[in-house]
């Protein structure tokens, strides 16, 4: 093969691509662990039920994230309410953030209750088993705390604004 003048030809084999090595699939013994094998009568076959690892409930995780956000927003209610008292805008801005804090707190408490119900009902009759009861409880607690702090802080700011 001859090279024409001005045409491009590769100099050699391509350089290897930088990055991590490819991930090998798990061994069959690790990927498919049978939980129960039931033989089919009259045949040489059997039904295999595979073991499924428990899954952390997304509702519980969302509840905790919402509860933490409710506490952070209720802190904003306090900061804006106290800093705006002298100028007269503290109660208005604190009220807007208090509404957001109450919605976040109530929503995260509701999600936490739904997550606890989901976790309690899972794992029966071959269903996926959900875990995360502690996350759900923490989400309920943080959501209720954020809701309460936002409401009490708004009440304090309004009383201080009027007097």
C-alpha positions in Angstrom: 0.0 0.0 0.0 1.5 3.3 -1.0 0.9 6.6 0.6 -0.2 9.5 -1.5 1.5 12.8 -0.9 -0.5 14.9 1.5 -2.8 12.1 2.7 -2.9 11.1 6.4 -2.1 7.7 7.6 -2.0 6.6 11.3 1.5 6.3 12.7 0.8 3.1 14.6 -1.6 1.5 17.0 -3.9 3.9 18.9 -2.9 4.9 22.4 -4.9 3.3 25.2 -7.7 5.4 26.7 -7.0 6.8 30.1 -9.3 6.0 32.9 -10.3 3.2 35.3 -10.2 -0.4 34.1 -13.5 -1.9 33.1 -15.6 -3.4 35.9 -16.0 -7.1 35.6 -19.5 -8.6 36.2 -19.9 -10.5 39.5 -19.2 -14.2 39.6 -22.4 -16.3 39.2 -22.1 -17.4 42.8 -22.2 -13.8 44.0 -24.9 -12.5 41.6 -27.5 -15.2 41.9 -27.9 -16.6 45.4 -30.8 -19.0 45.6 -33.0 -18.6 48.7 -35.3 -21.6 48.0 -35.4 -24.4 45.4 -38.7 -26.2 44.9 -38.7 -29.3 42.7 -41.5 -29.6 40.1 -43.1 -33.0 40.7 -42.8 -35.5 37.8 -39.9 -33.6 36.1 -36.3 -33.1 36.6 -36.7 -29.3 36.9 -37.2 -27.0 39.8 -38.3 -23.5 40.7 -35.6 -21.3 42.2 -36.5 -18.2 44.3 -33.5 -15.9 44.4 -32.4 -13.9 47.4 -33.0 -10.2 47.0 -30.9 -7.8 49.1 -33.0 -5.3 51.2 -33.4 -1.8 49.7 -33.3 1.5 51.7 -36.6 3.2 51.3 -36.5 6.3 49.1 -39.5 7.7 51.1 -37.5 7.5 54.3 -34.5 9.2 52.7 -36.7 12.0 51.3 -38.3 12.5 54.6 -35.0 13.0 56.3 -33.8 15.4 53.6 -37.1 17.4 53.9 -36.9 17.5 57.7 -33.3 18.9 57.6 -34.4 21.5 55.1 -37.4 22.4 57.3 -35.0 23.1 60.2 -32.7 25.2 58.0 -35.6 27.2 56.6 -36.9 27.8 60.2 -33.5 29.2 61.0 -34.0 31.7 58.1 -37.3 32.7 59.7 -35.5 33.6 62.9 -32.7 35.4 61.1 -34.9 37.5 58.8 -37.5 38.1 61.4 -35.0 39.5 64.0 -32.9 41.4 61.5 -35.9 43.1 60.0 -37.7 44.2 63.2 -36.2 47.7 63.3 -37.1 48.4 59.6 -40.6 46.9 59.8 -40.2 44.2 57.1 -39.2 41.4 59.5 -42.7 39.9 60.0 -43.5 39.9 56.3 -40.3 38.1 55.2 -40.4 35.8 58.2 -44.0 34.9 57.3 -43.0 33.9 53.8 -40.2 31.7 55.0 -42.4 30.3 57.8 -44.9 29.2 55.2 -42.2 27.3 53.4 -40.9 25.8 56.7 -44.4 24.6 57.6 -44.9 23.0 54.2 -41.5 21.3 54.3 -42.0 20.1 57.9 -45.5 18.8 57.3 -44.4 17.1 54.0 -41.4 15.4 55.5 -43.5 14.2 58.5 -46.0 12.8 56.1 -43.3 11.1 54.0 -41.8 9.6 57.1 -45.1 8.1 58.1 -45.6 6.7 54.6 -42.1 5.3 54.7 -42.7 3.5 58.0 -45.9 2.0 56.6 -44.0 0.9 53.4 -41.2 -0.7 55.5 -43.7 -2.4 57.8 -45.6 -4.0 54.9 -42.5 -5.0 52.8 -40.8 -8.4 52.7 -43.9 -10.6 52.7 -44.8 -13.1 50.0 -41.6 -12.8 48.0 -41.8 -9.0 47.9 -38.8 -6.7 48.1 -37.8 -5.9 51.7 -37.3 -2.2 52.5 -35.2 -0.9 55.4 -34.7 2.6 56.8 -37.0 2.8 59.8 -34.5 5.0 61.6 -34.3 7.3 58.7 -38.1 7.6 58.6 -38.2 8.3 62.3 -35.5 10.9 62.1 -37.4 12.5 59.1 -40.6 12.7 61.2 -38.7 14.2 64.1 -36.8 16.8 62.0 -39.9 17.7 60.1 -42.0 18.3 63.2 -39.1 20.2 64.8 -38.8 22.4 61.7 -42.5 23.0 61.6 -42.6 23.9 65.3 -39.6 26.2 65.2 -40.9 28.1 62.2 -44.3 28.6 63.7 -43.0 29.7 67.1 -40.4 32.0 65.6 -43.0 33.6 63.4 -45.3 34.1 66.4 -42.3 35.7 68.4 -41.5 38.0 65.5 -45.1 39.2 65.1 -45.4 39.9 68.8 -42.1 41.8 68.8 -43.1 43.7 65.7 -46.4 44.9 67.1 -45.0 46.0 70.5 
